[in-house]
């Protein structure tokens, strides 16, 4: 099959390509479920991985993004994003089969060789990523970016839910009946992921690519262009600080629920699915509003809600009642799913939107390389801090003393992981202030969008009063701080 780009694409080519990209997305999502997230962390815990090693596993996807420079060089040399994406995807997914083989061959497998194989998995995936993003920017009509990718994401998340439930049930059953065979389940998961991933690369090879040309200029000089673009540079600052704040805490949610709260894998997967369901029901709404107004506005609405969820993690598990803790975690995951659906979609789209068409791969690669440093350092630092806070804690109690009743209420208890959640929330709060300086074409003031969203949802739901205040709490808090700092003003 020829992987050469086409000078022109018909409407039929574009439509067929968009359908194939959704199918390829399903294969990629299946591969991702088998090899990352909760299941990868659970496998690491079974293999007695340290907090630092868990942090390293979380850092690998972004740590390898520095190799996206190779993607720019390859596109500039060959002007064939389709071939680069397909070939590198095959090279990326082959190591998954090697992970399965290493578990099968070694009697007492260790996490260390698995980390090495996953490094190459993410390495070639990072090289394929920029060419794929640039390819999609030229293939998908710009006015449909938000709605199309929200649709693609929603069907991928539905598949994620089905697979996650099935795998959680299987692992839980094996753990109860034959715990010594649990690692074999992970071996088969990686084997299936490798086969499905390579199949997805084959599906991707059938998508036509519109011809594009990248200037024959020094790579480092090319990368300086997005850094000299003031507006794009401000986006990089916000995106970097935001990802650092999120990734210093997110990788340890699963570890916290398993080790600190003692929850079983089915419970953890159920919470993950709950968040995904909330994301599925809201992502198309976010996509429509992003296309109609701006991605920046969606981030400004979703980010404060996610910060509240990070703070909420500090209070998880403080109650002695199991039902209270489960209900509280369910609420956190629901609102986290709602918030991240809009944030992740908008962060991707705003990068695509602010990148010039003829230099999109350069702009997007620069964005990924810069943010990769902060994204990869965050879980490593988080793992180190978790080890540091292991034997340290902060407890805040309120005591009621009366003639008949003496009662102590546990208000807050911070330990190794709770400290990370609070630090992440603080840094995310700082990052949100950087978003104000970013300018986006067609941008509509957040207050106007909030008003429209309130009106639309109020027609169907009666609880939007709460959401209306959640999305403005950050501005109100900053205003209060400024008044305290400058009382004369």
FIKE-266463 format. One record per residue (C-alpha): x, y, z; residue number from 1. Coordinates in steps of 0.05 Angstrom, whole numbers, plus 5000, padded with zeros to 4 digits. Each point is the difference from the previous one (the first is absolute). Example, Ala and Ser with C-alpha at 12.3 -4.5 7.8 and 13.67 -1.06 7.14 Angstrom:
2
[atom [5246 4910 5156] 1]
[atom [5027 5069 4987] 2]
***
This chain:
489
[atom [5000 5000 5000] 1]
[atom [5027 5069 4981] 2]
[atom [5006 5049 5057] 3]
[atom [5014 5060 4956] 4]
[atom [4960 5064 5012] 5]
[atom [4949 5026 4949] 6]
[atom [5001 5068 4966] 7]
[atom [4925 5008 5010] 8]
[atom [4947 4964 5040] 9]
[atom [4927 4992 4981] 10]
[atom [4943 5007 5049] 11]
[atom [4993 4925 4997] 12]
[atom [5073 4991 5019] 13]
[atom [4992 5047 5060] 14]
[atom [4936 4966 5024] 15]
[atom [5031 4930 4993] 16]
[atom [5063 5023 5036] 17]
[atom [4960 5030 5058] 18]
[atom [4962 4934 5009] 19]
[atom [5065 4960 4998] 20]
[atom [5032 5046 5051] 21]
[atom [4943 4984 5048] 22]
[atom [5011 4926 4989] 23]
[atom [5075 5009 5010] 24]
[atom [4984 5039 5063] 25]
[atom [4962 4940 5028] 26]
[atom [5060 4954 4988] 27]
[atom [5046 5051 5033] 28]
[atom [4953 5007 5059] 29]
[atom [4997 4924 5010] 30]
[atom [5076 4997 4999] 31]
[atom [5003 5057 5050] 32]
[atom [4951 4968 5048] 33]
[atom [5041 4936 5001] 34]
[atom [5067 5034 5012] 35]
[atom [4990 5063 5041] 36]
[atom [4961 5035 5054] 37]
[atom [4973 4961 5058] 38]
[atom [5019 4932 4973] 39]
[atom [5073 5020 4989] 40]
[atom [5004 5029 5070] 41]
[atom [4967 4937 5028] 42]
[atom [5052 4957 4964] 43]
[atom [5056 5044 5027] 44]
[atom [4973 4991 5071] 45]
[atom [4998 4924 4990] 46]
[atom [5073 5003 4977] 47]
[atom [5017 5040 5063] 48]
[atom [5019 5063 4963] 49]
[atom [5022 5060 5042] 50]
[atom [4965 5068 4999] 51]
[atom [5056 5027 4957] 52]
[atom [4993 4942 4950] 53]
[atom [4925 5013 4997] 54]
[atom [5015 5073 4988] 55]
[atom [5049 4981 4945] 56]
[atom [4946 4957 4966] 57]
[atom [4954 5061 5001] 58]
[atom [5056 5045 4974] 59]
[atom [5019 4957 4940] 60]
[atom [4944 5023 4953] 61]
[atom [5022 5072 5005] 62]
[atom [5074 4989 5015] 63]
[atom [5010 4971 4930] 64]
[atom [4966 5059 4966] 65]
[atom [5067 5034 4992] 66]
[atom [5011 4950 4943] 67]
[atom [4946 5036 4961] 68]
[atom [5058 5038 4970] 69]
[atom [5012 4938 4958] 70]
[atom [4928 5005 4974] 71]
[atom [5014 5071 4975] 72]
[atom [5064 4977 4966] 73]
[atom [4966 4941 4967] 74]
[atom [4941 5042 4975] 75]
[atom [5046 5054 4974] 76]
[atom [5043 4948 4964] 77]
[atom [4946 4955 4970] 78]
[atom [4935 5043 5003] 79]
[atom [4961 4937 5015] 80]
[atom [4963 5004 5066] 81]
[atom [4958 4939 4984] 82]
[atom [5061 4953 4992] 83]
[atom [5034 5029 5062] 84]
[atom [4937 4991 5043] 85]
[atom [4986 4929 4976] 86]
[atom [5071 4973 5003] 87]
[atom [5016 5031 5067] 88]
[atom [4934 4974 5028] 89]
[atom [5020 4929 4981] 90]
[atom [5069 5009 5031] 91]
[atom [4967 5028 5063] 92]
[atom [4951 4943 5010] 93]
[atom [5048 4942 4989] 94]
[atom [5033 5010 5069] 95]
[atom [4933 4984 5032] 96]
[atom [5009 4929 4975] 97]
[atom [5070 5000 5030] 98]
[atom [4970 5020 5068] 99]
[atom [4954 4940 4996] 100]
[atom [5058 4955 4980] 101]
[atom [5044 5025 5058] 102]
[atom [4945 4983 5050] 103]
[atom [4990 4932 4968] 104]
[atom [5074 4981 4999] 105]
[atom [5024 5026 5067] 106]
[atom [4978 4961 5062] 107]
[atom [4999 5061 5046] 108]
[atom [4989 5060 4954] 109]
[atom [5023 5069 5021] 110]
[atom [4973 5069 4983] 111]
[atom [5068 5024 4974] 112]
[atom [5003 4964 4932] 113]
[atom [4926 5019 4990] 114]
[atom [5019 5073 5009] 115]
[atom [5054 4992 4947] 116]
[atom [4952 4969 4949] 117]
[atom [4947 5053 5015] 118]
[atom [5053 5054 4989] 119]
[atom [5005 4977 4927] 120]
[atom [4924 4994 4995] 121]
[atom [4993 5074 5019] 122]
[atom [5062 5021 4962] 123]
[atom [4974 4979 4931] 124]
[atom [4930 5023 5020] 125]
[atom [5028 5069 5013] 126]
[atom [5032 5001 4931] 127]
[atom [4935 4979 4968] 128]
[atom [4958 5051 5039] 129]
[atom [5019 5067 4968] 130]
[atom [4994 4974 4929] 131]
[atom [4932 4971 5018] 132]
[atom [4976 5065 5031] 133]
[atom [5024 5041 4940] 134]
[atom [4967 4949 4953] 135]
[atom [4934 5005 5037] 136]
[atom [5002 5076 5000] 137]
[atom [5002 4999 4924] 138]
[atom [4951 4942 4992] 139]
[atom [4943 5022 5048] 140]
[atom [4963 5064 4980] 141]
[atom [5018 5054 5051] 142]
[atom [4928 5017 5016] 143]
[atom [4988 4928 5022] 144]
[atom [5061 4989 5044] 145]
[atom [4963 5006 5066] 146]
[atom [4939 4959 4981] 147]
[atom [5039 4946 4962] 148]
[atom [5052 4987 5054] 149]
[atom [4948 5002 5055] 150]
[atom [4961 4946 4962] 151]
[atom [5063 4959 4990] 152]
[atom [5018 5007 5073] 153]
[atom [4931 4981 5025] 154]
[atom [4998 4934 4961] 155]
[atom [5071 4984 5023] 156]
[atom [4979 5011 5072] 157]
[atom [4940 4954 4991] 158]
[atom [5047 4945 4978] 159]
[atom [5045 5018 5059] 160]
[atom [4942 4989 5048] 161]
[atom [4982 4931 4971] 162]
[atom [5072 4976 5000] 163]
[atom [5016 5028 5069] 164]
[atom [4940 4966 5032] 165]
[atom [5017 4933 4967] 166]
[atom [5073 5003 5019] 167]
[atom [4985 5022 5072] 168]
[atom [4953 4941 5009] 169]
[atom [5052 4951 4971] 170]
[atom [5057 5027 5042] 171]
[atom [4958 5001 5063] 172]
[atom [4978 4928 4989] 173]
[atom [5071 4976 4988] 174]
[atom [5026 5039 5060] 175]
[atom [4948 4966 5045] 176]
[atom [5005 4930 4971] 177]
[atom [5073 4995 4976] 178]
[atom [5039 5061 5022] 179]
[atom [5065 4970 4975] 180]
[atom [4973 5002 4929] 181]
[atom [4982 5075 5001] 182]
[atom [5064 5019 4964] 183]
[atom [4981 4952 4943] 184]
[atom [4937 5042 4988] 185]
[atom [5043 5062 4990] 186]
[atom [5044 4959 4952] 187]
[atom [4940 4984 4956] 188]
[atom [4976 5072 5004] 189]
[atom [5066 5025 4971] 190]
[atom [4999 4946 4946] 191]
[atom [4930 5020 4978] 192]
[atom [5019 5073 5002] 193]
[atom [5059 4988 4953] 194]
[atom [4956 4963 4949] 195]
[atom [4944 5051 5004] 196]
[atom [5048 5058 4996] 197]
[atom [5034 4974 4937] 198]
[atom [4931 4988 4969] 199]
[atom [4983 5073 5016] 200]
[atom [5063 5022 4962] 201]
[atom [4976 4960 4940] 202]
[atom [4933 5035 5002] 203]
[atom [5035 5067 5005] 204]
[atom [5040 4983 4936] 205]
[atom [4934 5002 4961] 206]
[atom [4987 5073 5015] 207]
[atom [5020 5048 4944] 208]
[atom [5046 5059 5015] 209]
[atom [4997 5068 4966] 210]
[atom [5068 5020 4975] 211]
[atom [5038 5052 5041] 212]
[atom [5071 5028 5000] 213]
[atom [5043 5022 5058] 214]
[atom [5054 5051 4987] 215]
[atom [5071 4973 4993] 216]
[atom [5026 5040 5058] 217]
[atom [5043 4983 5061] 218]
[atom [4957 4962 5050] 219]
[atom [5020 5042 5060] 220]
[atom [4988 5063 4961] 221]
[atom [4931 4974 4982] 222]
[atom [4985 4985 5073] 223]
[atom [5017 5072 5018] 224]
[atom [4941 5026 4960] 225]
[atom [4945 4976 5047] 226]
[atom [5042 5024 5059] 227]
[atom [5004 5069 4969] 228]
[atom [4925 5001 4990] 229]
[atom [4977 5038 5061] 230]
[atom [4930 4972 5003] 231]
[atom [5022 4928 4989] 232]
[atom [5055 5009 5052] 233]
[atom [4948 5022 5051] 234]
[atom [4961 4937 4984] 235]
[atom [5063 4959 5013] 236]
[atom [5009 5032 5068] 237]
[atom [4929 4985 5021] 238]
[atom [5001 4929 4971] 239]
[atom [5067 4983 5033] 240]
[atom [4981 5023 5070] 241]
[atom [4931 4968 4994] 242]
[atom [5028 4932 4979] 243]
[atom [5053 5003 5055] 244]
[atom [4946 5013 5052] 245]
[atom [4955 4945 4974] 246]
[atom [5054 4947 4991] 247]
[atom [5031 5010 5068] 248]
[atom [4937 4971 5030] 249]
[atom [4960 4960 4948] 250]
[atom [5046 4938 4995] 251]
[atom [4992 4987 5074] 252]
[atom [4924 4999 5004] 253]
[atom [4999 4925 4987] 254]
[atom [5057 4987 5049] 255]
[atom [4965 5041 5053] 256]
[atom [4935 4961 4992] 257]
[atom [5036 4933 5001] 258]
[atom [5050 5012 5055] 259]
[atom [4971 5053 5045] 260]
[atom [4925 4986 4993] 261]
[atom [5007 4925 4988] 262]
[atom [4951 4999 4942] 263]
[atom [4999 4940 4953] 264]
[atom [5011 5007 4925] 265]
[atom [4926 4994 4980] 266]
[atom [4984 5060 5044] 267]
[atom [5057 5041 4969] 268]
[atom [4979 4981 4929] 269]
[atom [4928 5016 5017] 270]
[atom [5021 5070 5021] 271]
[atom [5040 5008 4937] 272]
[atom [4941 4979 4958] 273]
[atom [4955 5048 5038] 274]
[atom [5046 5057 4980] 275]
[atom [5001 4976 4928] 276]
[atom [4924 4996 4997] 277]
[atom [4997 5072 5026] 278]
[atom [5051 5018 4946] 279]
[atom [4960 4965 4945] 280]
[atom [4936 5037 5018] 281]
[atom [5034 5068 5000] 282]
[atom [5056 4998 4948] 283]
[atom [4954 5012 4940] 284]
[atom [4970 5059 5037] 285]
[atom [5070 5027 5012] 286]
[atom [5017 4987 4927] 287]
[atom [4940 5039 4974] 288]
[atom [5014 5059 5046] 289]
[atom [5074 4999 4982] 290]
[atom [4983 5004 4925] 291]
[atom [4947 5054 5013] 292]
[atom [5040 5043 5048] 293]
[atom [5073 4983 5018] 294]
[atom [5042 4945 5030] 295]
[atom [5031 5049 5050] 296]
[atom [4931 5014 5029] 297]
[atom [4987 4926 5010] 298]
[atom [5067 4993 5037] 299]
[atom [4982 5060 5043] 300]
[atom [4936 4965 5020] 301]
[atom [5026 4929 5010] 302]
[atom [5066 5015 5035] 303]
[atom [4972 5030 5065] 304]
[atom [4954 4940 5006] 305]
[atom [5059 4952 4993] 306]
[atom [5039 5039 5053] 307]
[atom [4943 4990 5049] 308]
[atom [5003 4925 4985] 309]
[atom [5075 5000 5016] 310]
[atom [4986 5033 5066] 311]
[atom [4944 4950 5012] 312]
[atom [5051 4943 4997] 313]
[atom [5031 5028 5063] 314]
[atom [4936 4983 5037] 315]
[atom [4991 4931 4970] 316]
[atom [5002 4944 5051] 317]
[atom [4997 5043 5063] 318]
[atom [4932 4970 5020] 319]
[atom [4995 4935 5038] 320]
[atom [4937 4983 4959] 321]
[atom [5014 4960 4938] 322]
[atom [4937 5024 4965] 323]
[atom [5019 5073 5010] 324]
[atom [5069 4990 4971] 325]
[atom [4972 4963 4939] 326]
[atom [4948 5054 4988] 327]
[atom [5051 5055 5007] 328]
[atom [5048 4967 4950] 329]
[atom [4942 4990 4952] 330]
[atom [4985 5075 5001] 331]
[atom [5073 5017 4989] 332]
[atom [5005 4954 4940] 333]
[atom [4935 5026 4969] 334]
[atom [5021 5073 5002] 335]
[atom [5071 4983 4980] 336]
[atom [4973 4964 4939] 337]
[atom [4957 5060 4982] 338]
[atom [5058 5049 5008] 339]
[atom [5054 4960 4965] 340]
[atom [4955 4986 4940] 341]
[atom [4997 5074 4984] 342]
[atom [5072 5016 5021] 343]
[atom [5035 4945 4960] 344]
[atom [4957 5011 4939] 345]
[atom [5013 5075 5001] 346]
[atom [5075 4994 5014] 347]
[atom [5007 4957 4938] 348]
[atom [4956 5044 4957] 349]
[atom [5030 5067 5021] 350]
[atom [5069 4975 4982] 351]
[atom [4974 4979 4931] 352]
[atom [4964 5066 4992] 353]
[atom [5058 5046 5018] 354]
[atom [5050 4962 4956] 355]
[atom [5007 5026 4929] 356]
[atom [4980 4948 4949] 357]
[atom [5066 4998 4962] 358]
[atom [5039 4994 5065] 359]
[atom [4952 4961 5044] 360]
[atom [5048 4942 5012] 361]
[atom [5053 5048 5024] 362]
[atom [4954 5037 5047] 363]
[atom [4968 4937 5027] 364]
[atom [5067 4966 5009] 365]
[atom [5028 5060 5037] 366]
[atom [4938 5000 5044] 367]
[atom [5007 4926 5015] 368]
[atom [5075 5003 5013] 369]
[atom [4995 5059 5048] 370]
[atom [4940 4973 5038] 371]
[atom [5032 4930 5000] 372]
[atom [5056 5024 5046] 373]
[atom [4951 5025 5052] 374]
[atom [4952 4941 4991] 375]
[atom [5056 4949 5009] 376]
[atom [5034 5034 5059] 377]
[atom [4934 5006 5039] 378]
[atom [4988 4926 5015] 379]
[atom [5074 4989 5014] 380]
[atom [5000 5057 5050] 381]
[atom [4932 4974 5025] 382]
[atom [5030 4931 5012] 383]
[atom [5058 5030 5038] 384]
[atom [4954 5044 5042] 385]
[atom [4954 4940 5015] 386]
[atom [5060 4962 5027] 387]
[atom [5022 5062 5040] 388]
[atom [4930 5009 5031] 389]
[atom [4993 4925 5015] 390]
[atom [5018 5009 5073] 391]
[atom [4972 5069 5007] 392]
[atom [4928 5023 5009] 393]
[atom [4957 5060 5016] 394]
[atom [4934 4991 5036] 395]
[atom [4948 5053 5015] 396]
[atom [4945 4980 5049] 397]
[atom [4942 5038 5030] 398]
[atom [4980 4979 5071] 399]
[atom [4932 5011 5031] 400]
[atom [4999 4997 5076] 401]
[atom [4933 5001 5037] 402]
[atom [4969 4975 5064] 403]
[atom [4973 4938 4966] 404]
[atom [5037 4993 4935] 405]
[atom [5074 5004 4983] 406]
[atom [5012 4992 4925] 407]
[atom [5061 5008 4956] 408]
[atom [4988 5015 4926] 409]
[atom [5056 4985 4951] 410]
[atom [5000 5061 4954] 411]
[atom [5063 4986 4960] 412]
[atom [5055 4947 5000] 413]
[atom [5058 5008 4953] 414]
[atom [5050 4944 4988] 415]
[atom [5047 4978 4943] 416]
[atom [4950 5007 4944] 417]
[atom [4953 5053 5027] 418]
[atom [5057 5050 5001] 419]
[atom [5009 4989 4925] 420]
[atom [4926 5013 4987] 421]
[atom [5003 5066 5038] 422]
[atom [5064 5022 4966] 423]
[atom [4969 4983 4932] 424]
[atom [4938 5041 5015] 425]
[atom [5042 5060 5020] 426]
[atom [5043 4997 4937] 427]
[atom [4938 4991 4956] 428]
[atom [4970 5062 5032] 429]
[atom [5063 5039 4981] 430]
[atom [4998 4972 4929] 431]
[atom [4929 5023 4989] 432]
[atom [5022 5073 5008] 433]
[atom [5047 4990 4941] 434]
[atom [4942 4983 4954] 435]
[atom [4973 5071 5000] 436]
[atom [5058 5025 4956] 437]
[atom [4986 4949 4945] 438]
[atom [4960 5027 4941] 439]
[atom [4959 4956 4955] 440]
[atom [4965 5018 4934] 441]
[atom [4925 5005 5009] 442]
[atom [5007 5003 5075] 443]
[atom [4938 5016 5039] 444]
[atom [5003 5026 5071] 445]
[atom [4991 4946 5052] 446]
[atom [4943 5037 5035] 447]
[atom [4960 5000 4935] 448]
[atom [5011 4925 4989] 449]
[atom [4982 4986 5073] 450]
[atom [4936 5039 4991] 451]
[atom [4981 4961 4937] 452]
[atom [5018 4933 5032] 453]
[atom [4959 5018 5062] 454]
[atom [4940 5017 4957] 455]
[atom [5006 4938 4957] 456]
[atom [5009 4951 5057] 457]
[atom [4950 5034 5046] 458]
[atom [4947 4981 4949] 459]
[atom [5016 4927 5014] 460]
[atom [5035 4997 5067] 461]
[atom [4985 5037 5064] 462]
[atom [5069 4991 5032] 463]
[atom [5040 5047 4955] 464]
[atom [4999 5053 5054] 465]
[atom [5055 4961 5035] 466]
[atom [5041 4993 4936] 467]
[atom [4993 5074 4987] 468]
[atom [5034 5016 5065] 469]
[atom [5053 4945 4993] 470]
[atom [5026 5030 4936] 471]
[atom [5011 5069 5030] 472]
[atom [5028 4982 5068] 473]
[atom [5072 5009 4978] 474]
[atom [4988 5073 4978] 475]
[atom [4963 5014 5065] 476]
[atom [5058 4972 5042] 477]
[atom [5052 5041 4963] 478]
[atom [4958 5062 5009] 479]
[atom [4997 4986 5075] 480]
[atom [5075 4990 5004] 481]
[atom [5013 5065 4964] 482]
[atom [4953 5038 5046] 483]
[atom [5037 4972 5060] 484]
[atom [5068 5017 4970] 485]
[atom [4980 5071 4979] 486]
[atom [4945 5024 5048] 487]
[atom [5008 5072 4976] 488]
[atom [4979 4979 4930] 489]
***
